[in-house]
Amino acid sequence: MKTVMVTGCSSGFGLEIARHFLDRDWRVVATMRTPREDVLPRSDRLRLLALDVTDAESIRRAVEAAGPIDVLVNNAGIGMLNALEGTPMETVREIFETNTLGTIAMTQAVLPQLRRRRSGVVVNVTSSVTLRSLPLLSVYTASKAAVNAFTESLALELQPFDVRMRLVLPGRAPETRFGDNARTRMPDGFPEAYADLAQRVFAEWAQSSAVTRSLDVAEAVWRAATDPSCPIRLAAGADAVALAGS
Ligand SMILES: NC(=O)c1ccc[n+]([C@@H]2O[C@H](COP(=O)([O-])OP(=O)(O)OC[C@H]3O[C@@H](n4cnc5c(N)ncnc54)[C@H](OP(=O)(O)O)[C@@H]3O)[C@@H](O)[C@H]2O)c1
């Protein structure tokens, strides 16, 4: 029986990914900053562990407690939508600490066991905004584009050890807590000079019917984890798939 460790399982994609693997008879190590018993079905194949991907000691403890794993899914991430002028450097660092450095640190922590066993997969969840740039997302896009580059270089480095690196690029998913979480990082709203631009961006989003569902992401992560022939980049969701093909 194989084991997957997933970061950011308290809601959204991470929760759906954990459910998807549980339904397919995998052992699941579902990690959350604050573990909650009530979000996933009870199962003797499920372990809940506390993990904050920005905290080195928390990573060390969680990886040690998880034991041998076959697949790591770096899903934990935070959003940010604002003009660069309205984004304090403290917030920029927060985004990179979680989205970029958190992913790198988790990968580094599990790599020794995968390399020694000469098998395993690391799936990094980035975003379709790295396929087509959008305004007001410069910092977030940069944090995810760095993960794309990291993943694709590391994939070559790990080829001799039969460890696979994969990217899942979801589109916009209004159903998760991502938007609400992102809004807490912009208490002062958009700078006045960017207010019109922000309105245009929101109006465009309101018109687009193609969106990404959590299930699309779970299915893409499942394929990335289990199908050795799948491409290194996998778009997830109708909007992301359309972008990737255009
Ligand atoms: N929703 C979208 O439109 C969209 C589109 C493309 C890509 N993505 C990416 O998809 C991933 C999942 O997003 P989502 O839409 O499912 O959002 P979500 O519902 O906000 O879930 C994000 C998860 O990440 C966790 N998290 C945040 N900071 C963390 C940290 N320092 N350590 C550990 N966990 C942390 C959150 O846990 P807490 O409960 O502790 O905060 C939560 O479980 C993210 O990487 C995001 O960038 C989202």
The ligand as a MOL file (V3000), in Angstrom:
LIG
                    3D

  0  0  0     0  0            999 V3000
M  V30 BEGIN CTAB
M  V30 COUNTS 48 52 0 0 0
M  V30 BEGIN ATOM
M  V30 1 N -8.0440 28.6420 -5.6440 0
M  V30 2 C -7.4330 29.0740 -6.7210 0
M  V30 3 O -7.9880 29.8790 -7.5100 0
M  V30 4 C -6.0460 28.5660 -7.0650 0
M  V30 5 C -5.6380 28.6260 -8.3900 0
M  V30 6 C -4.3840 28.1510 -8.7420 0
M  V30 7 C -3.5610 27.6260 -7.7730 0
M  V30 8 N -3.9520 27.5850 -6.4740 0 CHG=1
M  V30 9 C -3.0150 26.9970 -5.4950 0
M  V30 10 O -3.5900 25.8240 -4.9800 0
M  V30 11 C -3.1230 25.5840 -3.6640 0
M  V30 12 C -4.3100 25.3340 -2.7480 0
M  V30 13 O -5.1400 26.4770 -2.7380 0
M  V30 14 P -6.7090 26.4150 -2.4030 0
M  V30 15 O -7.4080 27.0780 -3.5030 0
M  V30 16 O -7.1060 25.0690 -1.9920 0 CHG=-1
M  V30 17 O -6.7470 27.4680 -1.1660 0
M  V30 18 P -7.2040 27.3350 0.3480 0
M  V30 19 O -8.5740 26.7490 0.4550 0
M  V30 20 O -6.9330 28.6690 0.9410 0
M  V30 21 O -6.1670 26.2530 0.9500 0
M  V30 22 C -4.8150 26.5630 1.1520 0
M  V30 23 C -4.2480 25.6050 2.1690 0
M  V30 24 O -2.8670 25.9600 2.4030 0
M  V30 25 C -2.6770 25.9790 3.8060 0
M  V30 26 N -1.5590 26.8120 4.2190 0
M  V30 27 C -1.3970 28.1460 4.0700 0
M  V30 28 N -0.2300 28.5400 4.6230 0
M  V30 29 C 0.3540 27.4050 5.1120 0
M  V30 30 C 1.5640 27.1530 5.7940 0
M  V30 31 N 2.4420 28.1160 6.1090 0
M  V30 32 N 1.8570 25.8610 6.1410 0
M  V30 33 C 0.9930 24.8560 5.8520 0
M  V30 34 N -0.1800 25.0580 5.2300 0
M  V30 35 C -0.4880 26.3160 4.8700 0
M  V30 36 C -3.9940 26.4600 4.3780 0
M  V30 37 O -4.0520 26.0800 5.7320 0
M  V30 38 P -4.6620 26.9760 6.9070 0
M  V30 39 O -6.0570 26.4840 7.0810 0
M  V30 40 O -3.7890 26.6520 8.0770 0
M  V30 41 O -4.5680 28.4260 6.4870 0
M  V30 42 C -4.9640 25.6690 3.5150 0
M  V30 43 O -5.1160 24.3570 3.9890 0
M  V30 44 C -2.2810 26.8050 -3.2920 0
M  V30 45 O -0.9110 26.4810 -3.4750 0
M  V30 46 C -2.7130 27.8590 -4.2950 0
M  V30 47 O -1.6880 28.7960 -4.5440 0
M  V30 48 C -5.1870 28.0320 -6.0890 0
M  V30 END ATOM
M  V30 BEGIN BOND
M  V30 1 1 1 2
M  V30 2 2 2 3
M  V30 3 1 2 4
M  V30 4 1 4 5
M  V30 5 2 4 48
M  V30 6 2 5 6
M  V30 7 1 6 7
M  V30 8 2 7 8
M  V30 9 1 8 9
M  V30 10 1 8 48
M  V30 11 1 9 10
M  V30 12 1 9 46
M  V30 13 1 10 11
M  V30 14 1 11 12
M  V30 15 1 11 44
M  V30 16 1 12 13
M  V30 17 1 13 14
M  V30 18 2 14 15
M  V30 19 1 14 16
M  V30 20 1 14 17
M  V30 21 1 17 18
M  V30 22 2 18 19
M  V30 23 1 18 20
M  V30 24 1 18 21
M  V30 25 1 21 22
M  V30 26 1 22 23
M  V30 27 1 23 24
M  V30 28 1 23 42
M  V30 29 1 24 25
M  V30 30 1 25 26
M  V30 31 1 25 36
M  V30 32 1 26 27
M  V30 33 1 26 35
M  V30 34 2 27 28
M  V30 35 1 28 29
M  V30 36 1 29 30
M  V30 37 2 29 35
M  V30 38 1 30 31
M  V30 39 2 30 32
M  V30 40 1 32 33
M  V30 41 2 33 34
M  V30 42 1 34 35
M  V30 43 1 36 37
M  V30 44 1 36 42
M  V30 45 1 37 38
M  V30 46 2 38 39
M  V30 47 1 38 40
M  V30 48 1 38 41
M  V30 49 1 42 43
M  V30 50 1 44 45
M  V30 51 1 44 46
M  V30 52 1 46 47
M  V30 END BOND
M  V30 END CTAB
M  END
